[in-house]
């Protein structure tokens, strides 16, 4: 089972070399990079010029992103800005490579997200004990160290205004990370929610890789303040979006969205929050300088995490050998 999933990842990486993007709404396009989305938003004619990139996907996705941009907007195009919903590894993986390619393009993030993008603070450790599937179980290996793009990063205006995207507003949606933001276009009620919630089960490798649809809470293994996460989901629900795109999963619309979103809001504490985990009872605490406090883990959990790591290394060796045999 584990081998088949990992082989499927390799298959996805091979077939995803081309920019296979999809339209989310008028002037909004998305692209899946293995298990995470990036988005491009074009300003309407007569309102402002150009387009904006939202998130940069996994490391190694830069050429696909450039290819998508040139297919949509023409050869040599570059965004007016890059907006980050947050700074987790799967959303900023190709940022530095894109900044080398697109000179003078500013990057925006919420002020509370800047410590993780300027080398000042790591994120709290991921929590592989939350359950739900292989993606959660492997979370011990997910990188949480900061990157440093101090020379290009700028704080978003906390009013929600975006100079390069004047018809859209940012919405501060903390919980998954302290400075997580979502983007909303009121004219046609389009929401890009980042990882405030998702349209697939991110803890399951099968769901995460295939984008099988199920409106769900934020990724459990990297969410560090569940009370704030619940408040953020309810804040986004109050906007009454008609089209929703998230960091993981395909877009949802209309009656299906309305039904599943209401169910999520009504039962968030029962369905989105894990029954146990490092941050379930006590959240991590952060300020404008980064993480101040991370709740400790028990000795028994440390032992279990060590066993998980050892088994993962052994499984990884076997999988790597099989992948080499089949694909190289």
C-alpha positions in Angstrom: 0.0 0.0 0.0 2.7 2.5 1.0 4.9 1.5 -1.9 2.0 2.0 -4.4 1.2 5.5 -3.0 4.9 6.6 -3.3 5.1 5.2 -6.8 2.0 7.2 -7.6 3.7 10.3 -6.3 6.6 9.7 -8.7 4.2 9.1 -11.5 2.5 12.4 -10.8 5.8 14.2 -10.7 6.6 12.8 -14.1 3.3 13.7 -15.8 3.1 17.0 -14.1 6.1 18.6 -15.9 3.6 20.4 -18.2 1.5 23.2 -16.9 -1.9 21.6 -16.7 -4.0 24.4 -15.2 -7.7 24.9 -14.7 -10.1 27.8 -14.5 -11.6 28.5 -11.0 -13.7 31.6 -11.9 -13.5 34.5 -14.3 -9.9 35.8 -14.2 -8.8 33.1 -11.7 -6.9 30.0 -12.6 -5.4 27.2 -10.4 -2.8 24.5 -10.9 -2.1 21.4 -8.8 1.6 20.6 -8.1 1.5 17.0 -6.8 -0.7 17.7 -3.7 -0.9 21.5 -3.4 -2.4 24.3 -5.5 -1.1 27.6 -6.7 -3.3 30.3 -8.2 -3.1 33.2 -10.7 -5.5 36.1 -10.5 -5.9 38.6 -13.4 -7.1 42.1 -12.8 -10.2 43.1 -14.8 -9.5 45.4 -17.7 -10.0 49.1 -16.8 -9.4 48.3 -13.1 -5.7 47.6 -12.9 -2.9 46.0 -15.0 -1.4 42.6 -14.8 -1.9 39.6 -12.6 -0.9 38.2 -9.2 0.5 34.8 -8.2 -0.9 33.3 -5.0 1.5 30.8 -3.3 4.4 29.0 -5.1 3.8 25.3 -4.4 6.4 22.6 -3.7 10.1 23.0 -4.5 10.7 22.2 -8.1 7.5 23.7 -9.4 8.9 26.9 -10.7 9.2 25.9 -14.4 5.5 24.7 -14.3 4.4 28.0 -12.8 6.3 30.0 -15.4 4.9 27.8 -18.1 1.3 28.3 -16.9 1.9 32.1 -16.7 3.2 32.3 -20.2 0.4 30.2 -21.5 -2.2 32.5 -19.9 -0.5 35.9 -20.3 2.1 35.6 -22.9 5.8 35.0 -23.2 8.0 36.9 -20.9 5.2 37.8 -18.5 5.7 38.2 -14.8 3.3 38.9 -11.9 2.7 42.3 -10.4 3.2 40.6 -7.0 3.4 37.2 -5.2 1.0 36.9 -2.3 1.5 34.1 0.2 -1.4 32.7 2.1 1.2 31.4 4.6 4.8 30.2 4.7 4.6 26.4 5.1 7.0 24.4 2.9 4.4 23.3 0.4 3.3 26.9 -0.3 6.7 28.6 -0.6 8.8 25.8 -2.0 9.5 27.5 -5.4 9.5 31.1 -4.1 13.3 31.7 -4.2 13.6 30.2 -7.7 10.8 32.3 -9.0 12.3 35.4 -7.4 15.5 34.7 -9.2 13.6 34.4 -12.5 11.3 37.3 -12.0 13.4 40.2 -10.8 11.8 43.1 -8.9 8.5 41.3 -8.1 7.4 42.1 -4.6 6.2 39.4 -2.2 3.5 40.0 0.4 2.5 38.1 3.5 0.7 39.0 6.7 2.9 40.8 9.3 2.5 37.8 11.7 3.9 35.5 9.0 7.0 37.5 8.4 9.2 35.8 11.1 9.0 32.5 9.1 9.9 34.2 5.9 12.8 36.3 7.1 14.8 33.6 8.9 13.8 34.7 12.4 11.6 31.8 13.6 10.8 28.2 12.7 7.2 27.0 12.8 6.1 24.7 15.6 6.9 21.0 14.9 4.3 19.2 12.8 2.1 16.7 14.8 2.1 13.2 13.2 -0.1 11.9 16.1 -3.3 13.5 14.9 -4.3 10.5 12.8 -6.2 10.3 9.5 -3.8 8.7 7.1 -0.3 8.5 5.7 0.2 12.3 5.1 -0.4 12.9 8.8 1.8 9.9 9.8 4.7 11.2 7.7 4.4 14.8 9.1 7.4 14.3 11.5 9.5 14.8 8.4 7.9 17.9 7.1 10.3 20.9 7.2 9.3 23.8 9.5 12.5 25.9 9.4 12.1 29.4 8.0 13.3 30.7 4.7 14.8 34.2 4.3 13.5 36.5 1.6 14.0 39.6 3.6 15.1 41.7 0.6 11.8 41.0 -1.3 9.1 40.4 1.4 6.6 43.2 2.4 3.9 43.1 5.0 0.3 43.1 3.7 -1.9 46.0 4.8 -3.9 44.7 7.7 -6.9 46.7 6.3 -7.1 44.0 3.6 -6.2 46.2 0.7 -3.8 44.9 -2.0 -2.4 47.7 -4.3 -1.7 45.2 -7.1 -5.1 43.5 -6.8 -7.5 46.4 -6.0 -10.8 44.5 -6.2 -9.7 41.7 -3.9 -9.4 41.8 -0.1 -7.2 39.7 2.2 -8.8 38.2 5.3 -6.7 37.3 8.3 -7.5 33.7 9.0 -5.1 32.5 11.8 -5.1 29.0 13.3 -3.3 27.0 10.8 -0.5 29.5 11.1 -0.4 32.8 13.0 -0.4 35.0 9.9 -2.5 32.9 7.6 -4.6 34.9 5.1 -7.3 34.1 2.6 -8.4 36.2 -0.4 -11.9 37.3 -1.3 -13.5 38.9 -4.4 -16.8 40.2 -3.4 -18.1 41.0 -6.9 -18.6 37.3 -7.7 -18.1 35.9 -4.2 -14.9 33.9 -5.1 -12.8 32.8 -2.1 -9.2 31.5 -2.1 -9.0 30.1 1.4 -5.4 28.8 1.5 -5.3 26.2 4.2 -7.9 27.8 6.5 -9.9 24.8 5.3 -9.6 22.4 2.4 -11.7 20.6 -0.2 -10.0 17.3 0.4 -8.8 15.2 3.3 -5.2 16.3 3.6 -4.3 13.7 6.2 -5.1 10.8 3.7 -2.5 10.2 1.0 -5.2 8.9 -1.4 -7.3 12.0 -1.0 -4.4 14.4 -0.9 -2.8 13.0 -4.1 -6.0 12.5 -6.1 -7.8 15.6 -4.8 -10.9 13.5 -4.0 -13.5 16.0 -2.8 -14.5 16.4 0.8 -14.8 19.8 2.4 -12.6 19.5 5.5 -10.9 21.6 8.1 -7.3 22.8 7.9 -4.5 20.1 7.6 -4.5 18.7 11.1 -0.8 17.8 11.3 0.3 21.4 10.9 -2.5 23.4 12.6 -1.3 24.7 15.9 -4.2 26.8 17.3 -7.6 25.0 16.9 -9.7 27.7 18.6 -8.4 30.3 16.1 -8.9 27.9 13.2 -12.5 27.4 14.1 -13.1 31.2 14.4 -11.4 31.7 11.0 -13.6 29.1 9.2 -16.7 30.8 10.6 -15.4 34.2 9.5 -15.0 32.9 5.9 -18.4 31.2 6.0 -20.0 34.6 6.9 -18.7 36.0 3.6 -21.1 33.6 1.8 -18.7 32.6 -1.0 -20.2 31.0 -4.1 -16.9 29.6 -5.4 -14.1 28.3 -3.1 -10.6 27.2 -3.9 -8.2 26.0 -1.3 -4.6 25.0 -0.9 -5.4 21.3 -1.3 -8.3 20.0 -3.4 -10.2 21.3 -6.4 -12.7 24.2 -6.4 -16.2 23.7 -5.0 -19.3 25.7 -6.0 -23.0 26.2 -5.6 -25.3 24.0 -3.7 -22.6 21.4 -2.9 -20.4 24.0 -1.4 -23.2 25.6 0.6 -24.2 22.3 2.0 -20.7 21.0 2.9 -19.5 24.4 4.2 -22.5 24.6 6.6 -21.8 21.1 7.8 -18.2 22.0 8.5 -19.1 25.1 10.4 -21.8 23.4 12.4 -19.7 20.4 13.4 -16.1 21.8 13.3 -15.3 20.8 16.8 -16.4 17.2 16.2 -15.1 16.6 12.6 -12.2 19.0 12.0 -10.4 19.0 15.3 -8.5 15.7 16.0 -9.5 13.8 19.1 -6.0 14.0 20.3 -2.8 15.7 19.4 -0.1 18.0 20.6 -2.0 21.3 20.0 -5.6 20.1 20.6 -5.8 21.2 24.3 -3.0 23.8 24.4 -2.1 25.9 21.3 1.3 27.1 20.2 1.8 30.8 21.0 3.3 33.3 18.6 3.8 37.1 18.2 5.3 39.4 15.6 8.8 37.9 16.3 7.7 34.3 15.8 7.0 31.4 18.1 7.0 32.0 21.9 5.7 28.7 23.2 5.2 25.2 22.0 3.4 22.7 24.2 5.5 19.8 25.3 4.9 16.2 24.3 4.9 13.3 26.7 7.6 10.7 26.9 5.3 8.0 25.5 4.6 10.1 22.5 8.3 10.8 22.0 8.9 7.0 21.9 6.1 6.5 19.4 7.5 9.3 17.2 10.9 7.7 17.3 9.5 4.4 16.2 7.6 6.2 13.4 10.8 7.8 12.2 12.8 4.5 12.3 10.0 2.7 10.3 9.8 5.6 7.8 13.5 5.5 7.2 13.4 1.8 6.6 10.4 2.0 4.4 11.9 4.9 2.5 15.0 2.9 1.7 12.9 0.1 0.3 10.7 2.4 -1.7 13.6 4.3 -3.1 15.2 1.0 -4.3 11.9 0.0 -5.9 11.4 3.4 -7.6 15.0 3.3 -8.9 14.3 -0.2 -10.4 11.0 0.9 -12.1 11.7 4.4 -13.3 15.5 4.9 -13.7 
